[in-house]
Amino acid sequence: MAHPPSDHRSSIWSVFLIFLRLGLTSFGGPIAHLGYFRDEFVTRRRWLSERSYGDLVALCQFLPGPASSQVGIALGLARAGYGGAVAAWVGFTLPSALLLILFALGLTQHSSAIPAGALHGLKVVAVAVVAQAVWGMARNLCRSAGRISLMLLATAATLLLPFAWAQVAIIACAGVVGLLLFKPVCGSAHDPLPIPIRRSTGAMWLTLFLILLAGLPLLAQALPDLALIDAFYRTGSLVFGGGHVVLPLLQAEVVPRQWVSNDVFLAGYGAAQAVPGPLFTFAAFLGAAINSWWGGLIALLAIFTPSFLLVLGVLPFWENLRQSPRTQAALAGVNAAVVGLLLAALYRPVWTSAIFSVQDLGLALIALLALMLWKLPPWLVVIGSGVLGWLFSLTM
């Protein structure tokens, strides 16, 4: 990888513009985002080698949080230091965050102007989107009988224990099971990650991450105004497996507290499929639905802060961790449990809040067919589902 150029400010600006273009055009979810990044930074710009990019992706998939955003943060860091990391995140995140905040404000302030059938269509399309995510993740992460069993046990435990901390405990237990029962895999040879951060600096960022994770719940009890920051920071710290897995954790945080209704939650989740960029910007929608623009900004910053702290903190230690067979075995258990969490979310709240009739089921199947077999872009499927939901409501 080339070293950061001497004109630091212009480098930060160029990083921002590159990632802004990606943020405006990157549809299709985190796997698609990683493909866009590879084309842009390995093939076209040659910022890093194929092997280095693969290692960076492996690191970000290992960490909790949105893998594609974390890869972008690391690339920006390598190109232009800390300012480049922020510029990459802002550019990639800004378009979808703004669109979802505007949608939230329109939904909460002018809900009567949006047909109820269209909102229901957005909830139904969420069934198809989550089903597609479950199928794709299960095919990649649950190929053996042991992993399938762990996935289904995690699903059952999640449905029987429907609170946020129970889901965290399930993920932790699955890591222990993977460590004890799954056969470790040998670490493969790889190029060193070309981002120089001292271990002492990395330890400082990790310490800050842990302090906030442990301290924010205590502060929120004393200062209720911090509850929103605590909820979204904790969610961003504990989501393993990519963007769609944020659904059950966020739902457990905001719906039982009556910050937003379940209908608004699922309508926003459906709308999030129609915008480019990271799915974690769904937090901006929820924050704006709770407390206008200011709430959207707070929720967005809170849910992404753990990603910054973890990327900066773990990079110096990644070389040894990457080659540990025991770490890989534990991670296999965590990944299986993550699929189980998403499968549970597919049933509750997604299915139970959207599928009330044969007509709803038919619309969900059409959306699933469009996504998985016809390979239509998600934004088009979402818009089409909203329109069909509205048309169906006129016939009833």
C-alpha positions as CSV (number, residue, x, y, z in Angstrom):
1,M,0.0,0.0,0.0
2,A,1.2,3.5,-0.8
3,H,2.0,5.7,2.2
4,P,-0.3,8.7,2.9
5,P,0.7,11.6,0.7
6,S,2.3,14.6,2.1
7,D,-0.6,16.9,1.3
8,H,-2.6,15.6,4.2
9,R,-5.7,17.9,3.9
10,S,-6.1,17.2,0.2
11,S,-5.8,13.5,0.9
12,I,-8.6,13.6,3.5
13,W,-10.7,15.5,1.0
14,S,-10.0,13.0,-1.8
15,V,-10.8,10.1,0.6
16,F,-14.1,11.8,1.4
17,L,-15.1,12.3,-2.2
18,I,-14.2,8.7,-3.1
19,F,-16.3,7.3,-0.3
20,L,-19.1,9.7,-0.9
21,R,-19.5,8.3,-4.4
22,L,-19.5,4.8,-3.0
23,G,-22.1,5.9,-0.4
24,L,-24.3,7.2,-3.2
25,T,-24.1,4.1,-5.4
26,S,-23.4,1.1,-3.1
27,F,-26.7,-0.8,-3.0
28,G,-27.1,-4.5,-2.1
29,G,-25.9,-4.9,1.5
30,P,-22.5,-5.5,3.2
31,I,-21.3,-8.3,0.9
32,A,-22.0,-6.2,-2.2
33,H,-20.3,-3.2,-0.5
34,L,-17.1,-5.3,0.0
35,G,-17.2,-6.1,-3.7
36,Y,-17.5,-2.4,-4.6
37,F,-14.5,-1.6,-2.3
38,R,-12.4,-4.3,-3.8
39,D,-13.1,-3.0,-7.3
40,E,-12.3,0.6,-6.2
41,F,-9.3,0.1,-4.0
42,V,-7.6,-3.1,-5.2
43,T,-8.3,-3.2,-8.9
44,R,-8.7,0.4,-9.9
45,R,-6.7,2.5,-7.4
46,R,-4.2,-0.2,-6.2
47,W,-4.2,1.2,-2.6
48,L,-3.5,-2.3,-1.3
49,S,-2.9,-5.9,-2.5
50,E,-5.5,-8.5,-2.9
51,R,-4.0,-10.4,0.1
52,S,-4.0,-7.3,2.3
53,Y,-7.5,-6.5,1.4
54,G,-8.6,-10.1,2.2
55,D,-6.9,-9.9,5.6
56,L,-8.6,-6.6,6.3
57,V,-12.0,-8.0,5.4
58,A,-11.3,-11.0,7.7
59,L,-10.5,-8.7,10.6
60,C,-13.7,-6.6,10.2
61,Q,-15.8,-9.7,9.9
62,F,-14.3,-11.0,13.1
63,L,-15.3,-7.8,15.0
64,P,-18.8,-6.9,16.1
65,G,-20.3,-4.1,14.0
66,P,-20.8,-3.4,10.3
67,A,-18.0,-5.1,8.3
68,S,-18.1,-2.9,5.2
69,S,-18.1,0.4,7.2
70,Q,-15.1,-0.9,9.3
71,V,-13.2,-1.8,6.2
72,G,-13.8,1.7,4.9
73,I,-12.7,3.2,8.2
74,A,-9.5,1.1,8.1
75,L,-8.8,2.1,4.4
76,G,-9.3,5.8,5.2
77,L,-7.0,5.4,8.2
78,A,-4.3,3.8,6.1
79,R,-4.6,6.5,3.4
80,A,-4.8,9.7,5.5
81,G,-4.6,8.9,9.2
82,Y,-7.3,9.5,11.7
83,G,-8.8,12.3,9.5
84,G,-9.0,9.9,6.6
85,A,-10.8,7.3,8.8
86,V,-13.5,9.9,9.7
87,A,-13.7,11.2,6.1
88,A,-14.2,7.7,4.7
89,W,-17.0,7.0,7.3
90,V,-18.8,10.3,6.7
91,G,-18.7,9.9,2.9
92,F,-20.0,6.4,2.9
93,T,-22.6,6.9,5.6
94,L,-24.0,10.4,4.9
95,P,-26.3,9.7,1.9
96,S,-28.3,6.9,3.5
97,A,-28.4,8.6,6.9
98,L,-29.8,11.8,5.5
99,L,-32.4,9.9,3.4
100,L,-33.5,7.8,6.4
101,I,-33.7,10.8,8.7
102,L,-35.9,12.6,6.2
103,F,-38.1,9.5,5.9
104,A,-38.4,9.2,9.7
105,L,-39.5,12.9,9.9
106,G,-42.0,12.4,7.2
107,L,-43.4,9.3,8.8
108,T,-43.7,10.8,12.3
109,Q,-44.9,14.3,11.3
110,H,-46.9,13.6,8.2
111,S,-48.0,10.0,8.7
112,S,-51.5,10.6,7.4
113,A,-50.0,11.6,4.0
114,I,-48.4,8.1,3.6
115,P,-50.9,5.4,2.6
116,A,-51.3,2.7,5.2
117,G,-51.1,0.1,2.5
118,A,-47.7,1.4,1.4
119,L,-46.3,1.2,4.9
120,H,-47.6,-2.3,5.3
121,G,-45.9,-3.2,2.0
122,L,-42.6,-2.0,3.6
123,K,-43.1,-4.2,6.5
124,V,-43.8,-7.2,4.3
125,V,-40.7,-6.6,2.2
126,A,-38.7,-6.8,5.4
127,V,-39.8,-10.5,5.6
128,A,-38.2,-11.2,2.2
129,V,-35.0,-9.2,3.0
130,V,-34.4,-11.0,6.4
131,A,-35.3,-14.4,4.9
132,Q,-32.7,-13.8,2.1
133,A,-30.1,-12.8,4.7
134,V,-30.8,-15.9,6.8
135,W,-30.5,-18.2,3.8
136,G,-27.3,-16.7,2.6
137,M,-25.6,-16.7,6.0
138,A,-26.8,-20.2,6.9
139,R,-25.3,-21.5,3.6
140,N,-21.9,-20.0,4.4
141,L,-21.7,-20.4,8.2
142,C,-23.8,-23.5,9.1
143,R,-22.6,-26.3,6.8
144,S,-22.0,-29.0,9.4
145,A,-24.5,-30.8,11.7
146,G,-22.9,-29.2,14.8
147,R,-23.2,-25.7,13.5
148,I,-26.8,-26.2,12.3
149,S,-27.7,-27.6,15.7
150,L,-26.1,-24.6,17.4
151,M,-27.9,-22.3,15.1
152,L,-31.3,-23.8,15.9
153,L,-30.6,-23.9,19.7
154,A,-29.7,-20.2,19.5
155,T,-33.0,-19.6,17.6
156,A,-35.0,-21.4,20.3
157,A,-33.1,-19.6,23.2
158,T,-33.7,-16.2,21.6
159,L,-37.4,-16.8,21.2
160,L,-37.7,-18.1,24.8
161,L,-35.6,-15.3,26.3
162,P,-36.6,-12.2,24.4
163,F,-34.4,-9.5,25.9
164,A,-31.2,-7.9,24.6
165,W,-28.8,-9.1,27.2
166,A,-30.0,-12.7,26.7
167,Q,-28.9,-12.4,23.1
168,V,-25.5,-11.3,24.1
169,A,-25.3,-14.2,26.5
170,I,-26.3,-16.6,23.7
171,I,-23.5,-15.3,21.5
172,A,-21.0,-15.7,24.3
173,C,-22.1,-19.2,25.1
174,A,-21.9,-20.1,21.4
175,G,-18.3,-18.9,21.3
176,V,-17.5,-21.2,24.3
177,V,-19.2,-24.2,22.6
178,G,-17.3,-23.5,19.3
179,L,-14.0,-23.4,21.3
180,L,-14.8,-26.7,23.0
181,L,-16.4,-28.7,20.2
182,F,-15.5,-27.4,16.8
183,K,-12.3,-28.5,15.2
184,P,-9.8,-25.6,15.0
185,V,-8.7,-24.6,11.5
186,C,-5.1,-23.7,10.7
187,G,-4.3,-20.1,10.1
188,S,-3.3,-19.4,6.5
189,A,-0.3,-17.3,5.5
190,H,-1.1,-13.7,4.8
191,D,0.5,-10.3,4.2
192,P,0.9,-8.1,7.2
193,L,-1.8,-5.4,7.5
194,P,-0.2,-2.1,6.3
195,I,-1.6,0.2,9.0
196,P,1.0,1.2,11.6
197,I,-0.6,1.7,15.0
198,R,1.4,1.0,18.2
199,R,0.0,-1.7,20.5
200,S,0.0,0.8,23.4
201,T,-2.2,3.1,21.3
202,G,-4.4,0.2,20.3
203,A,-4.8,-0.8,24.0
204,M,-5.9,2.7,24.8
205,W,-8.7,2.6,22.2
206,L,-9.8,-0.8,23.4
207,T,-9.8,0.4,27.0
208,L,-12.0,3.3,26.0
209,F,-14.4,1.0,24.2
210,L,-14.7,-1.2,27.3
211,I,-15.1,1.8,29.7
212,L,-18.0,3.2,27.6
213,L,-19.6,-0.3,27.2
214,A,-19.6,-0.8,31.0
215,G,-20.0,2.8,32.1
216,L,-22.8,4.1,29.8
217,P,-25.5,1.8,31.4
218,L,-24.6,3.1,34.8
219,L,-24.6,6.7,33.7
220,A,-27.9,6.2,31.9
221,Q,-29.5,5.1,35.2
222,A,-28.4,8.3,36.9
223,L,-28.9,10.5,33.8
224,P,-31.9,9.3,31.8
225,D,-31.0,11.7,28.9
226,L,-28.1,9.3,28.2
227,A,-30.4,6.3,27.6
228,L,-30.5,6.8,23.9
229,I,-26.7,6.9,23.6
230,D,-26.3,3.9,25.8
231,A,-28.8,1.8,23.8
232,F,-27.3,2.5,20.4
233,Y,-23.6,2.3,21.6
234,R,-24.3,-1.1,23.3
235,T,-26.1,-2.3,20.1
236,G,-23.1,-1.3,17.9
237,S,-20.8,-3.0,20.3
238,L,-22.6,-6.4,20.3
239,V,-23.8,-7.0,16.8
240,F,-21.9,-9.9,15.2
241,G,-22.6,-11.0,11.7
242,G,-23.4,-7.9,9.7
243,G,-26.1,-5.3,9.2
244,H,-29.2,-7.5,9.3
245,V,-28.4,-8.9,12.8
246,V,-28.8,-5.4,14.2
247,L,-32.6,-5.9,13.8
248,P,-33.3,-8.0,16.9
249,L,-31.0,-6.1,19.1
250,L,-32.4,-2.7,18.1
251,Q,-35.9,-4.0,18.3
252,A,-35.3,-5.2,21.8
253,E,-34.0,-1.8,22.8
254,V,-36.5,0.7,21.3
255,V,-39.8,-1.1,21.0
256,P,-40.3,-2.4,24.6
257,R,-39.4,1.1,25.9
258,Q,-42.1,2.5,23.5
259,W,-39.6,4.9,21.9
260,V,-41.1,3.9,18.6
261,S,-43.9,1.5,17.7
262,N,-43.2,-1.8,16.1
263,D,-45.0,-0.7,12.9
264,V,-42.8,2.4,12.6
265,F,-39.7,0.2,13.4
266,L,-40.5,-2.3,10.6
267,A,-41.5,0.4,8.1
268,G,-38.1,2.1,8.7
269,Y,-36.3,-1.2,8.3
270,G,-38.0,-1.8,5.0
271,A,-37.1,1.7,3.8
272,A,-33.5,1.1,4.8
273,Q,-33.3,-1.6,2.1
274,A,-34.1,1.0,-0.5
275,V,-31.1,3.3,0.2
276,P,-27.4,2.8,-0.6
277,G,-24.7,2.6,2.1
278,P,-24.5,0.7,5.4
279,L,-27.6,-0.8,6.9
280,F,-26.5,0.5,10.3
281,T,-27.8,3.9,9.3
282,F,-31.2,2.5,10.2
283,A,-30.1,3.9,13.6
284,A,-30.5,7.4,12.2
285,F,-34.0,6.6,11.2
286,L,-34.8,5.4,14.7
287,G,-33.1,8.3,16.4
288,A,-35.0,10.8,14.2
289,A,-38.3,9.0,14.9
290,I,-37.6,9.4,18.6
291,N,-36.2,12.9,18.7
292,S,-36.1,14.6,15.3
293,W,-32.8,15.5,13.6
294,W,-30.9,15.7,16.9
295,G,-31.9,12.2,17.9
296,G,-30.9,10.9,14.5
297,L,-27.4,12.3,14.7
298,I,-26.9,11.1,18.3
299,A,-28.1,7.6,17.4
300,L,-25.9,7.4,14.3
301,L,-22.8,8.5,16.1
302,A,-23.5,6.2,19.1
303,I,-24.0,3.1,17.0
304,F,-20.8,3.7,14.9
305,T,-18.5,4.8,17.7
306,P,-17.7,1.2,18.7
307,S,-16.7,0.4,15.1
308,F,-14.1,3.2,15.2
309,L,-12.7,2.1,18.6
310,L,-12.6,-1.6,17.8
311,V,-10.9,-1.1,14.4
312,L,-8.3,1.3,15.9
313,G,-7.8,-0.9,19.0
314,V,-7.6,-4.4,17.4
315,L,-5.4,-3.6,14.3
316,P,-2.1,-3.8,16.2
317,F,-3.0,-7.2,17.7
318,W,-4.6,-8.7,14.6
319,E,-1.6,-10.6,13.2
320,N,-1.3,-13.0,16.1
321,L,-5.1,-13.3,16.6
322,R,-5.6,-14.0,12.9
323,Q,-3.3,-17.1,13.1
324,S,-4.9,-18.6,16.2
325,P,-6.8,-21.8,15.4
326,R,-8.6,-21.6,18.8
327,T,-9.9,-18.1,17.9
328,Q,-11.2,-19.4,14.6
329,A,-13.0,-22.3,16.3
330,A,-14.7,-19.9,18.8
331,L,-15.7,-17.6,15.9
332,A,-17.3,-20.6,14.1
333,G,-19.6,-21.0,17.1
334,V,-20.4,-17.3,17.3
335,N,-21.2,-17.2,13.6
336,A,-23.7,-20.1,14.0
337,A,-25.4,-18.4,16.9
338,V,-25.6,-15.1,14.8
339,V,-27.6,-16.9,12.1
340,G,-29.9,-18.3,14.9
341,L,-30.5,-14.8,16.2
342,L,-31.5,-13.6,12.7
343,L,-33.7,-16.7,12.2
344,A,-35.5,-15.8,15.4
345,A,-35.9,-12.2,14.3
346,L,-37.4,-13.5,11.0
347,Y,-40.2,-15.0,13.0
348,R,-40.5,-12.3,15.7
349,P,-40.9,-9.4,15.1
350,V,-40.7,-9.5,11.3
351,W,-43.2,-12.2,10.4
352,T,-45.6,-11.7,13.3
353,S,-45.9,-8.0,12.6
354,A,-46.3,-8.2,8.8
355,I,-47.9,-11.4,7.6
356,F,-51.6,-11.3,8.5
357,S,-53.2,-12.8,5.4
358,V,-52.6,-15.0,2.4
359,Q,-52.3,-11.7,0.4
360,D,-49.4,-10.6,2.7
361,L,-47.7,-14.0,2.2
362,G,-48.0,-13.8,-1.5
363,L,-46.5,-10.3,-1.6
364,A,-43.6,-11.5,0.6
365,L,-43.0,-14.5,-1.7
366,I,-43.0,-12.2,-4.8
367,A,-40.4,-9.9,-3.0
368,L,-38.3,-12.9,-2.1
369,L,-38.4,-14.2,-5.7
370,A,-37.4,-10.8,-7.0
371,L,-34.4,-10.6,-4.6
372,M,-33.1,-14.2,-4.8
373,L,-33.9,-15.4,-8.3
374,W,-34.5,-12.4,-10.5
375,K,-31.6,-10.5,-8.7
376,L,-33.5,-7.2,-8.8
377,P,-31.8,-4.4,-6.9
378,P,-33.2,-4.1,-3.3
379,W,-34.3,-0.5,-3.7
380,L,-36.5,-1.5,-6.6
381,V,-38.0,-4.4,-4.7
382,V,-38.8,-2.2,-1.7
383,I,-40.4,0.5,-3.9
384,G,-42.4,-2.2,-5.7
385,S,-43.6,-3.7,-2.5
386,G,-44.7,-0.4,-1.2
387,V,-46.7,0.3,-4.4
388,L,-48.2,-3.2,-4.4
389,G,-49.1,-2.9,-0.7
390,W,-50.9,0.3,-1.5
391,L,-52.7,-1.2,-4.5
392,F,-53.8,-4.2,-2.5
393,S,-55.2,-1.9,0.2
394,L,-57.5,-0.3,-2.4
395,T,-59.1,-3.6,-3.3
396,M,-59.9,-4.6,0.2
